[in-house]
Amino acid sequence: MSREQPAPKKFPWAIYWLILAAILLFALWPVFSVTFVSLVADANGCRVDEGSVHPCMVLGSDWGELLYGMGMMGWFMLATIPIGLFALGGWLVALIAHRIAWRRNARRQGS
């Protein structure tokens, strides 16, 4: 009677990719916000700055306050980018440690 070893489990790459995507989305969200404001304002000939709200007609309605608010959200990148870099470092350390432990465990089960 031979005991068959169960098939080795695959490393959970999908979880790590999802976490990486969440970190990048968090860190870069203000950049996306400011980019969107810039594209919409330029396409419609609007002026957007940090001093005050300016009227901006887009599709028949005034988007000035929305664009102003989204443009001001860009200041959050002063916090989100450093936090994202710190989280990215933690993510990388966790990935490397988990991968090393997973390989050691796979070797033990294989022998």
Secondary structure by P-SEA (a helix, b strand, c coil): cccccccccccaaaaaaaaaaaaaaaaaaaaaaaaaaaaaaaaacccccccbbbbbbcccccaaaaaaaaaacccccccaaaaaaaaaaaaaaaaaaaaaaaaaaaaaaac
